Amino acid sequence: MCGVVAVQDDGFCGFWCLAYLLGMDLPRTLEKVTMELDSCRHLASHARAQGRHPSAEDRAWERLWNIADAKLRCLRYRGYHVDLVSCELQRRGLQDTNCFLTHAELSLLCARMCGSWTPVVEVTPDFHASEETGDHTMLALAAEGVPTLEAMPDNQEQEAEALREAGWRLYEQGFRLITAEPVAEGRPSCTAAPSFEDLRRMRPLIIHLGTHYFLLESVEDVPESLNMEEAAYPTNRGFWDRCGRCFTRCFDRWWNGNNFANEARAPLRREEGDTCR
């Protein structure tokens, strides 16, 4: 059982997730981020000035401080701020002007600001671009007890074709292969990568699906200042009862042809065994 905190889907949902975790409204959260990162926001530029390549984390602190500072300055204006912030980042000379936080950036930021690790999980509804290619072999491999897989041919080519056929039949029956990959960044070195069973128990949990971050958490006491949806419901309901809206919205964007890969850049590092199905 879990509850969904459906944070604002305005391009800055990573900071809205952090605001929820800190129990603050967005302006105070942005102020806290700029104060916390003020001492390290110049580390990347200092490294460049000395002819060195800045570390990945130093680049993350630089970007995060500038996004928070630019967004904070835009709060005095009504309307959509993504374009304004992006233009300001470009004016300041940042190479990556996408306001949407990467999984690594959000994980590192939450670990630093909250003082504890909050898992950030990437949910992928189109594993290995199976929708685009029409090859659902991985869906067949992940399935258990599929009749068409009980007696596989010895020939490798025939086996591959049988898997593709089994995967397509499962797809036609409505089955989908969805993966959940915990982000390694921000996780304490002494903490092992969580298994899928671990993730089922962990709360709060930040989920990235499509172009949106949202939280899985008990929603009994949601601060009114965060303007969350359905804050008046004092219960923990089933996953699909509360997650359905977020999943539907993100899946709609995916089906309409948007490429999720453009919304979040590659993580700083990836460890083997971090992907769960």
KOLVEXLO-579417 format. One line per field, with one value per residue: x, y, z of N, C-alpha, C, O in turn; residue in one letter; residue number from 1. Coordinates in steps of 0.1 Angstrom, whole numbers, plus 5000, padded with zeros to 4 digits. Atoms other than C-alpha are relative to their C-alpha. Layout:
<sites>
n_u: [X/...]
n_v: [Y/...]
n_w: [Z/...]
ca_u: [X/...]
ca_v: [Y/...]
ca_w: [Z/...]
c_u: [X/...]
c_v: [Y/...]
c_w: [Z/...]
o_u: [X/...]
o_v: [Y/...]
o_w: [Z/...]
code: [A/...]
pos: [NUM/...]
</sites>
This chain:
<sites>
n_u: [5009/4992/5007/4992/4999/5000/4994/5002/4994/4998/4986/4991/5006/4989/4999/5013/4998/4991/5008/5008/4991/4996/5012/5000/5005/4990/4990/4990/4992/4991/4991/4992/4991/4990/4992/4992/4991/4992/4986/4994/5005/4989/4989/4999/4993/4987/4992/4998/4991/4987/4998/5004/5014/5007/5006/5015/5008/4999/5009/5014/5003/5000/5013/5011/5001/5004/5014/5008/4999/5008/5014/5004/5002/5012/5012/5007/5008/5009/4998/4991/4987/4990/4993/4993/4989/4991/4992/4991/4988/4992/4994/4990/4990/5001/5001/5013/5010/5013/5003/5004/4988/4997/5002/4989/5000/5011/4995/4989/5005/5008/4991/4993/5009/5008/4991/5002/5002/5013/4998/5006/5001/5004/5009/4999/5011/4997/4987/4993/5007/5008/5012/4996/4995/5010/4994/5004/4993/4997/5013/5001/4990/5003/5013/4999/5012/5006/5001/4992/4986/4997/4992/4993/4992/4986/4994/5000/5008/5013/5002/5002/5013/5010/5000/5006/5014/5006/5001/5010/5013/5002/5003/5014/5009/5001/4989/4990/4988/4996/4988/4998/4985/4996/4989/4989/4995/5006/5002/4988/4992/5003/5013/5001/5011/5012/5007/5014/5007/4997/5007/5014/5002/4994/5008/5005/4993/5003/5002/5000/5007/5003/4994/5005/4997/5010/4996/5009/4999/5013/5005/5009/4997/4994/5000/5009/4992/4994/5011/5000/5013/5006/4994/5010/5003/4991/4998/4990/5007/4992/4991/5007/5010/4994/4989/5006/5000/4987/4996/5008/4995/4987/5002/5006/4990/4991/5007/5001/4987/4989/4988/4996/4986/4996/5004/4991/4987/4995/4995/4986/4994/5010/4994/5006/5010/5009/5012/5009/5012]
n_v: [4988/4988/4988/4992/4985/4996/4987/4992/5004/4987/5000/4999/5010/5005/4991/5002/5012/4996/4991/5009/5007/4991/4994/4986/4996/4999/4989/5003/5011/4994/4992/5009/5007/4991/4998/5012/5002/4988/5002/5009/4997/4995/5010/5004/4989/4999/5011/4996/4989/5006/5010/5013/5004/5001/5013/5001/4995/4986/4995/5001/4989/4987/5000/4999/4986/4990/5003/4995/4985/4994/5002/4992/4986/5000/5002/4988/4999/5011/5007/5011/4995/5009/4993/4989/5005/5005/4989/4995/5009/4997/4987/5002/5008/5014/5009/5007/4990/5007/4998/5013/5006/5014/5008/4998/4987/5000/5009/4993/4988/5004/5006/4989/4991/5006/5007/5014/5005/5003/5006/4995/5012/4998/5010/5000/5009/5005/5006/5002/4994/5011/4994/4994/5010/5011/5013/5001/5012/4999/5003/5014/5005/4996/5006/5013/5009/4998/5013/5001/5000/5013/5009/4992/5008/5000/4991/4987/4991/5003/4996/4986/4997/5005/4990/4988/5003/5000/4987/4993/5005/4994/4986/4999/5003/4988/4999/4991/5001/4987/5002/4990/4999/4990/4992/5003/4987/4996/5012/5002/5010/5011/5005/5008/4996/5006/5009/4996/5002/4988/4988/5001/4996/4987/4988/4996/5004/4991/5007/4992/5007/4991/4986/4995/5006/5000/5007/5010/4997/4998/4986/4997/4986/4993/4985/4993/4991/5007/5000/5013/5005/5010/5000/5001/5014/5004/5015/5006/5008/5008/4994/4995/4990/4987/4998/5001/4987/4997/5010/4997/4987/5003/5010/4993/4993/5010/5005/4989/4999/4993/5008/4998/4999/4986/4993/5002/5004/5012/4999/4998/5013/5011/5012/5012/5005/4990/5000/5010/5002]
n_w: [5000/5000/5004/5009/4999/5014/4999/5011/5012/5007/5004/4988/4990/4991/4989/4992/4991/4989/4991/4992/4991/4990/4993/5003/5013/5010/4998/4990/5005/5009/4992/4992/5010/5004/4989/4997/5011/5003/4998/5009/5013/5009/5001/5014/5007/4996/5007/5014/5001/4998/5010/4996/5002/4987/4998/5003/4989/5000/5010/4995/4990/5007/5007/4991/4994/5009/5002/4989/4999/5010/4997/4988/5005/5009/4992/4999/5012/5002/5013/5002/4998/5006/5011/4994/4992/5009/5006/4990/4999/5011/4998/4990/5006/4997/5013/5000/4996/4997/4986/4994/4993/5003/4989/4992/4993/4989/4990/4993/4993/4989/4990/4994/4993/4990/4990/5001/5014/5005/5013/5012/5008/5014/5005/5015/5006/5013/4998/5012/5011/5006/5007/5013/5009/5000/4996/4986/4995/4986/4993/4999/4991/4986/4997/4995/5003/5013/5007/5012/4996/4992/5009/5010/5010/4997/5009/4994/5008/4997/4987/5000/5006/4991/4990/5005/5001/4986/4995/5007/4995/4987/5002/5005/4988/4991/4991/5003/4991/4994/4991/4989/4998/4989/5004/4991/4994/4987/4991/4991/5005/4992/5003/5012/5009/4995/5009/5003/4988/4991/5004/4997/4986/4998/5001/5013/5011/5011/5012/5013/5011/5011/4998/4987/4987/4990/4988/4993/4986/4993/5002/4989/4995/5011/4997/5009/5008/5012/5010/5006/5004/4992/4987/4990/4997/4989/5000/5010/5009/5008/5010/5012/4997/4999/5010/5014/5007/5004/5010/5012/5006/5006/5011/5011/5007/5007/5012/5010/5008/4994/4996/4986/4998/5000/4988/4989/5006/4994/4986/4998/5001/4998/4995/5005/4990/4995/5008/4996/5009]
ca_u: [5000/5012/5001/5011/5022/5013/5037/5035/5042/5057/5093/5106/5090/5124/5125/5088/5098/5126/5102/5079/5108/5119/5083/5087/5071/5089/5104/5119/5132/5149/5164/5177/5193/5211/5224/5236/5253/5268/5301/5306/5289/5322/5342/5335/5345/5376/5387/5381/5401/5430/5428/5413/5381/5356/5343/5307/5295/5310/5292/5260/5263/5270/5239/5216/5226/5220/5186/5174/5187/5171/5138/5137/5141/5113/5088/5079/5064/5033/5033/5055/5091/5109/5118/5128/5151/5166/5175/5190/5212/5223/5231/5252/5272/5260/5263/5232/5203/5176/5158/5147/5170/5187/5182/5217/5213/5180/5195/5226/5206/5181/5209/5227/5197/5178/5209/5197/5193/5160/5159/5152/5139/5137/5106/5109/5077/5095/5124/5150/5127/5105/5075/5094/5110/5081/5105/5091/5116/5126/5089/5089/5121/5108/5075/5071/5049/5043/5030/5049/5082/5078/5093/5119/5136/5173/5182/5193/5176/5144/5147/5150/5120/5100/5109/5099/5066/5059/5067/5044/5015/5020/5020/4988/4973/4980/5012/5040/5076/5083/5117/5125/5162/5174/5198/5233/5242/5235/5233/5257/5287/5278/5243/5237/5216/5180/5162/5127/5114/5133/5118/5083/5089/5109/5090/5094/5104/5109/5097/5107/5083/5083/5088/5077/5090/5065/5067/5053/5046/5020/4999/4982/4999/5005/5015/4988/5015/5027/4994/4994/4965/4940/4956/4923/4922/4937/4943/4969/4952/4964/4991/4969/4943/4967/4994/4970/4968/5006/5011/4983/4996/5032/5020/4999/5029/5049/5022/5020/5056/5076/5111/5118/5155/5156/5142/5169/5206/5227/5235/5269/5276/5257/5264/5257/5226/5208/5180/5149/5120]
ca_v: [5000/5035/5070/5093/5129/5143/5173/5201/5191/5224/5213/5218/5187/5176/5207/5201/5166/5181/5207/5179/5160/5191/5201/5235/5255/5260/5295/5285/5253/5272/5296/5268/5251/5283/5288/5252/5251/5286/5273/5248/5264/5279/5247/5237/5271/5272/5238/5251/5282/5260/5239/5209/5190/5196/5165/5153/5163/5198/5203/5191/5216/5244/5235/5230/5263/5282/5265/5272/5308/5315/5299/5318/5351/5341/5335/5371/5366/5346/5320/5293/5297/5269/5290/5320/5299/5281/5314/5326/5295/5301/5337/5325/5302/5268/5241/5222/5246/5220/5228/5192/5176/5144/5114/5118/5155/5150/5120/5140/5171/5152/5133/5166/5187/5161/5144/5110/5089/5090/5065/5079/5052/5054/5036/5027/5015/5009/4985/4985/5005/4974/4996/5012/4980/4956/4931/4920/4892/4906/4905/4868/4862/4880/4861/4829/4799/4809/4779/4788/4788/4753/4735/4756/4744/4736/4757/4792/4810/4791/4798/4835/4835/4815/4841/4870/4853/4846/4881/4895/4872/4885/4920/4915/4901/4934/4925/4950/4949/4978/4982/5001/5012/5028/5056/5049/5086/5098/5063/5058/5037/5013/5008/4980/4987/4980/4950/4952/4938/4966/4992/4979/4987/5019/5052/5079/5070/5094/5080/5093/5083/5099/5137/5138/5131/5122/5107/5075/5082/5081/5113/5116/5150/5169/5206/5228/5252/5226/5227/5189/5171/5152/5164/5161/5123/5110/5074/5052/5037/5012/5019/5023/5043/5071/5065/5061/5098/5102/5070/5079/5114/5101/5072/5096/5117/5086/5072/5106/5102/5122/5109/5105/5104/5141/5149/5135/5131/5101/5093/5101/5064/5031/5000/4965/4950/4983/4974/4956/4942]
ca_w: [5000/4993/4986/4958/4963/4929/4930/4905/4869/4858/4848/4883/4899/4912/4934/4944/4956/4976/4991/5002/5018/5036/5047/5031/5003/4971/4977/5010/4995/4967/4992/5013/4982/4972/5007/5011/4977/4978/4991/4963/4933/4920/4923/4887/4873/4894/4879/4844/4851/4862/4831/4848/4841/4869/4886/4879/4913/4911/4878/4894/4923/4898/4877/4907/4924/4892/4885/4920/4920/4886/4895/4928/4909/4885/4913/4913/4878/4870/4843/4829/4840/4822/4792/4814/4836/4806/4789/4821/4824/4789/4797/4826/4803/4815/4788/4799/4800/4805/4837/4843/4868/4859/4882/4895/4903/4922/4941/4951/4960/4982/5000/5007/5017/5037/5054/5044/5013/4995/4966/4932/4908/4870/4857/4820/4802/4769/4777/4750/4727/4722/4712/4684/4671/4678/4693/4727/4733/4767/4777/4769/4788/4819/4818/4838/4829/4794/4774/4743/4762/4778/4748/4731/4699/4700/4670/4681/4652/4658/4695/4689/4666/4691/4718/4696/4688/4725/4733/4707/4719/4754/4742/4723/4755/4772/4791/4793/4806/4829/4846/4878/4881/4914/4908/4923/4930/4965/4979/5009/4999/5027/5014/4989/4958/4968/4953/4939/4972/4991/4969/4976/5013/5010/5017/5007/4972/4943/4910/4875/4848/4814/4820/4856/4891/4918/4953/4968/5004/5031/5025/5058/5066/5034/5040/5025/5012/4987/4969/4964/4948/4970/5002/5021/5019/5052/5040/5023/4993/4968/4943/4913/4931/4937/4910/4881/4873/4871/4851/4827/4821/4814/4793/4772/4764/4755/4732/4715/4703/4728/4734/4771/4765/4759/4793/4815/4806/4815/4852/4866/4870/4869/4889/4878/4894/4898/4874/4887/4867]
c_u: [5009/4991/5009/4999/5002/5005/4998/5008/5003/5015/5009/4995/5011/5001/4987/5001/5009/4992/4991/5008/5004/4988/4999/4992/5011/5010/5010/5010/5011/5011/5010/5011/5011/5010/5009/5011/5009/5015/5007/4995/5011/5011/5003/5007/5014/5009/5002/5011/5015/5004/4997/4985/4993/4994/4985/4992/5002/4992/4985/4997/4999/4986/4988/4999/4994/4985/4992/5000/4991/4985/4995/4998/4988/4987/4992/4990/4990/5003/5010/5014/5011/5009/5009/5013/5010/5008/5010/5012/5009/5008/5012/5011/5000/4997/4987/4990/4986/4997/4996/5012/5002/4998/5011/5000/4990/5004/5010/4994/4992/5009/5007/4991/4992/5009/4998/4996/4985/5001/4992/5000/4995/4991/4999/4989/5004/5014/5006/4993/4991/4988/5004/5004/4990/5006/4998/5006/5003/4987/4998/5010/4997/4988/5003/4987/4993/5000/5009/5015/5003/5009/5007/5008/5015/5008/4999/4991/4985/4996/4997/4987/4989/4998/4993/4985/4993/4999/4989/4986/4997/4996/4986/4990/4999/5012/5011/5012/5004/5011/5000/5015/5003/5012/5011/5004/4992/4998/5013/5008/4998/4987/4999/4989/4988/4995/4986/4992/5003/4992/4985/4997/5005/4990/5008/5009/4997/5000/5002/4993/4997/5007/4996/5006/4988/5005/4990/5003/4987/4996/4991/5002/5007/4999/4991/5008/5006/4990/5000/4985/4995/5006/4990/4997/5010/5003/5011/4992/5009/5008/4993/4990/5006/5011/4994/5001/5014/5004/4993/5005/5013/4998/4994/5010/5009/4993/4999/5013/5011/5011/5005/5015/5005/4998/5010/5013/5005/5004/5015/5007/4988/5007/4992/4990/4990/4987/4991/4989/4988]
c_v: [5012/5011/5008/5015/5005/5015/5007/4995/5012/5001/5001/4990/4994/5009/4999/4988/5003/5008/4991/4993/5009/5006/5015/5003/5002/5011/4997/4989/5005/5009/4992/4993/5010/5003/4988/4998/5012/4998/4991/5003/5005/4989/4996/5011/5002/4989/5004/5011/4995/4990/4986/4998/5000/4986/5001/5007/5015/5006/4999/5011/5013/5001/5002/5013/5010/4998/5005/5015/5006/4998/5009/5014/5001/4999/5012/5002/4988/4993/4989/5005/4992/5007/5012/4995/4994/5011/5006/4991/5001/5013/4999/4991/4986/4992/4993/5010/4994/5001/4987/4993/4986/4992/5002/5013/5000/4991/5007/5011/4996/4994/5012/5009/4993/4992/4986/4996/4998/4994/5007/4988/5005/4989/5002/4991/4995/4994/4997/5004/4989/5005/5004/4989/4988/4987/4999/4987/5001/4998/4985/4994/5003/4993/4986/4991/5002/4987/4999/4999/4986/4991/5008/4992/5002/5009/5014/5010/4997/5004/5015/5004/4996/5010/5013/4997/4999/5013/5008/4995/5006/5014/5002/4997/5011/5000/5010/4998/5014/4998/5012/4999/5010/5007/4998/5013/5003/4989/4999/4988/4987/4993/4992/5005/4992/4990/5005/4999/5012/5012/5000/5005/5014/5012/5011/4995/5009/4992/5009/4991/5010/5014/5005/4992/5001/4991/4989/5001/4999/5015/5004/5015/5007/5015/5007/5009/4994/4998/4986/4996/4990/5000/4997/4985/4994/4985/4996/4990/4992/5008/5007/5010/5014/5003/5001/5013/5003/4991/5003/5012/4997/4991/5007/5007/4990/4995/5010/5003/5008/4991/5003/5003/5014/5007/4998/4994/4987/5002/5002/4987/4990/4988/4988/4995/5010/5000/4989/4999/4995]
c_w: [5000/4996/4990/5004/4986/5000/4986/4988/4991/4995/5011/5011/5009/5013/5009/5009/5012/5010/5009/5011/5012/5008/4998/4987/4991/5002/5011/4997/4991/5008/5008/4991/4997/5011/5002/4989/4997/5001/4989/4985/4990/4998/4985/4991/5004/4993/4986/4999/5002/4990/5003/4997/5013/5002/4997/5011/5001/4989/5004/5010/4993/4993/5010/5007/4990/4996/5011/5001/4989/5002/5011/4995/4991/5008/5001/4988/4999/4987/5000/5000/4994/4990/5006/5007/4990/4993/5010/5002/4988/5001/5009/4995/5004/4987/5000/5006/5003/5015/5007/5005/4995/5013/5010/5008/5011/5012/5009/5008/5012/5011/5008/5009/5011/5010/5000/4986/4997/4986/4989/4990/4986/4996/4985/4994/4986/5000/4987/4987/4993/4993/4986/4990/4998/5004/5016/5006/5015/5008/5002/5010/5015/5005/5006/4997/4987/4992/4988/5003/5006/4992/4989/4991/5003/4991/5005/4992/5003/5014/5001/4994/5009/5012/4995/4998/5013/5005/4994/5005/5014/4999/4995/5010/5010/5010/4995/5009/5004/5010/5010/5003/5011/4996/5011/5008/5012/5010/5008/4995/5008/4998/4987/4991/5004/4989/4998/5013/5010/4996/5003/5014/5003/4998/5008/4989/4988/4987/4988/4990/4989/5002/5013/5011/5009/5012/5003/5015/5007/4999/5010/5004/4989/5003/4989/4991/4988/4989/4993/4997/5011/5014/5012/5004/5010/5000/4990/4992/4992/4990/4988/5003/5000/4989/4986/4992/4994/4989/4987/4993/4993/4988/4988/4992/4992/4988/4989/4993/5006/5004/5014/5001/5000/5013/5011/4994/5008/5014/5000/5000/5002/5005/4995/5011/5005/4993/5005/4990/5008]
o_u: [5020/4980/5021/4988/5013/4997/4994/5020/4997/5020/5021/4997/5007/5003/4988/4996/5006/4994/4990/5004/5006/4990/4994/4989/5023/5022/5022/5021/5023/5023/5022/5022/5023/5022/5021/5022/5017/5023/5019/4999/5009/5020/5014/5016/5022/5020/5013/5019/5024/5014/5002/4977/4998/4990/4979/4982/4992/4986/4977/4986/4991/4980/4979/4988/4985/4978/4982/4990/4984/4977/4984/4988/4982/4976/4980/4981/4994/5010/5014/5018/5023/5021/5020/5024/5022/5020/5021/5024/5021/5020/5022/5021/5010/4990/4981/4990/4976/5005/4997/5022/4992/4996/5009/5003/4993/5002/5009/4998/4993/5006/5009/4994/4989/5004/5004/4992/4978/5006/4981/5011/4985/4995/4996/4990/4996/5024/5001/4994/4990/4983/4996/5001/4991/5000/5004/5000/5001/4988/4994/5007/5000/4985/5013/4976/4981/5010/5015/5023/5015/5017/5002/5014/5020/5018/4988/4984/4977/4984/4988/4980/4979/4987/4984/4977/4981/4988/4982/4977/4986/4988/4979/4978/4992/5012/5013/5010/5008/5010/4996/5020/5002/5022/5009/5008/4980/4996/5024/5003/5001/4984/5003/4979/4988/4995/4982/4983/4994/4987/4979/4986/5000/4983/5012/5020/4985/5010/4996/4998/4990/5019/4995/5007/4981/5014/4978/5014/4976/5005/4981/4992/5020/4988/4993/5004/5010/4994/4999/4976/5002/5006/4994/4991/5022/5003/5015/4987/5021/5005/4995/4986/4999/5014/5001/5004/5015/5010/4999/5007/5015/5005/4997/5010/5013/4999/4998/5013/5021/5009/5009/5019/5016/5003/5010/5013/4999/5009/5022/5018/4978/5017/4980/4993/4983/4978/4995/4985/4977]
o_v: [5013/5009/5007/5020/5005/5024/5001/4992/5014/5011/4998/4993/4990/5003/5001/4988/4999/5007/4994/4992/5005/5013/5022/4994/5001/5009/5000/4989/5002/5008/4994/4991/5006/5005/4990/4994/5011/5003/4991/4995/5004/4992/4994/5008/5005/4992/5001/5010/5001/4983/4977/5007/4992/4980/5012/5013/5022/5017/5008/5017/5022/5012/5010/5018/5018/5008/5012/5021/5016/5007/5014/5021/5012/5002/5012/5010/4977/4998/4984/5013/4996/5007/5014/5001/4996/5009/5010/4996/5001/5013/5006/4989/4979/4996/4993/5013/5001/4996/4986/4991/4978/4997/5002/5013/5005/4994/5006/5013/5002/4997/5011/5013/5000/4988/4979/5005/4990/5000/5011/4983/5012/4977/5012/4979/4987/5000/4990/4998/4989/4999/5002/4989/4981/4977/5007/4981/4991/4993/4981/4985/4995/4992/4980/4997/4999/4981/4988/4996/4984/4983/5010/4981/5011/5015/5019/5018/5006/5008/5019/5012/5003/5013/5018/5006/5004/5017/5016/5004/5010/5019/5011/5002/5010/5009/5012/4994/5022/4989/5023/4989/5022/5001/4998/5012/5002/4992/4999/4978/4976/4983/4998/5011/4980/4993/5015/5007/5016/5019/5010/5009/5020/5012/5008/4992/5012/4984/5020/4980/5020/5014/5017/4980/5011/4984/4991/5000/5000/5024/5012/5021/5009/5020/5005/5012/5001/4995/4985/5001/4982/4989/4994/4982/4992/4978/5004/4980/4994/5019/5018/5018/5023/5014/5006/5013/5007/4995/5003/5012/5002/4993/5004/5007/4993/4994/5007/5011/5010/4980/5015/5009/5017/5018/5007/4984/4983/5013/4999/4986/4993/4984/4989/4996/5007/5009/4977/5009/4994]
o_w: [5006/4992/4991/5006/4981/4999/4976/4989/4981/4991/5010/5023/5020/5024/5021/5020/5023/5023/5021/5022/5023/5019/5007/4979/4995/5000/5009/5001/4993/5004/5008/4995/4997/5009/5005/4993/4988/4994/4988/4976/4978/4991/4981/4983/4995/4989/4981/4990/4997/4991/4996/4995/5022/4992/4996/5008/5004/4991/5000/5009/4996/4994/5008/5009/4994/4994/5009/5004/4992/4999/5011/4999/4990/5002/5004/4988/5003/4978/5011/4992/4994/4990/5001/5005/4992/4991/5006/5004/4989/4997/5008/5002/5001/4978/4989/5018/5004/5023/5020/4998/4993/5024/5022/5020/5022/5023/5021/5020/5023/5023/5020/5020/5021/5021/5008/4978/5004/4977/4990/4987/4985/4996/4980/4996/4981/4995/4979/4977/4981/4983/4977/4979/4989/5002/5023/5014/5022/5020/5013/5018/5024/5017/5003/4997/4986/4990/4986/4994/5009/4997/4979/4995/5010/4995/5009/4998/5004/5017/5008/4999/5010/5016/5002/5001/5014/5012/5001/5006/5016/5006/5000/5010/5020/5018/4983/5021/4996/5019/5007/5008/5008/4991/5023/5019/5013/5022/5002/4991/5003/5004/4976/4996/5006/4977/5004/5016/5017/5004/5005/5018/5013/4988/5019/4991/4986/4984/4988/4987/4991/5003/5015/5011/5009/5010/5002/5019/5000/5001/5007/5008/4990/5005/4978/4979/4979/4978/4981/5003/5017/5021/5023/5013/5006/5010/4982/4997/4992/4987/4985/4994/4996/4986/4977/4980/4983/4979/4976/4981/4982/4978/4976/4980/4981/4977/4977/4984/5000/5008/5016/5011/5006/5015/5020/4987/5018/5018/4991/4995/5006/5000/4993/5023/5014/4996/5006/4984/5003]
code: [M/C/G/V/V/A/V/Q/D/D/G/F/C/G/F/W/C/L/A/Y/L/L/G/M/D/L/P/R/T/L/E/K/V/T/M/E/L/D/S/C/R/H/L/A/S/H/A/R/A/Q/G/R/H/P/S/A/E/D/R/A/W/E/R/L/W/N/I/A/D/A/K/L/R/C/L/R/Y/R/G/Y/H/V/D/L/V/S/C/E/L/Q/R/R/G/L/Q/D/T/N/C/F/L/T/H/A/E/L/S/L/L/C/A/R/M/C/G/S/W/T/P/V/V/E/V/T/P/D/F/H/A/S/E/E/T/G/D/H/T/M/L/A/L/A/A/E/G/V/P/T/L/E/A/M/P/D/N/Q/E/Q/E/A/E/A/L/R/E/A/G/W/R/L/Y/E/Q/G/F/R/L/I/T/A/E/P/V/A/E/G/R/P/S/C/T/A/A/P/S/F/E/D/L/R/R/M/R/P/L/I/I/H/L/G/T/H/Y/F/L/L/E/S/V/E/D/V/P/E/S/L/N/M/E/E/A/A/Y/P/T/N/R/G/F/W/D/R/C/G/R/C/F/T/R/C/F/D/R/W/W/N/G/N/N/F/A/N/E/A/R/A/P/L/R/R/E/E/G/D/T/C/R]
pos: [1/2/3/4/5/6/7/8/9/10/11/12/13/14/15/16/17/18/19/20/21/22/23/24/25/26/27/28/29/30/31/32/33/34/35/36/37/38/39/40/41/42/43/44/45/46/47/48/49/50/51/52/53/54/55/56/57/58/59/60/61/62/63/64/65/66/67/68/69/70/71/72/73/74/75/76/77/78/79/80/81/82/83/84/85/86/87/88/89/90/91/92/93/94/95/96/97/98/99/100/101/102/103/104/105/106/107/108/109/110/111/112/113/114/115/116/117/118/119/120/121/122/123/124/125/126/127/128/129/130/131/132/133/134/135/136/137/138/139/140/141/142/143/144/145/146/147/148/149/150/151/152/153/154/155/156/157/158/159/160/161/162/163/164/165/166/167/168/169/170/171/172/173/174/175/176/177/178/179/180/181/182/183/184/185/186/187/188/189/190/191/192/193/194/195/196/197/198/199/200/201/202/203/204/205/206/207/208/209/210/211/212/213/214/215/216/217/218/219/220/221/222/223/224/225/226/227/228/229/230/231/232/233/234/235/236/237/238/239/240/241/242/243/244/245/246/247/248/249/250/251/252/253/254/255/256/257/258/259/260/261/262/263/264/265/266/267/268/269/270/271/272/273/274/275/276/277]
</sites>
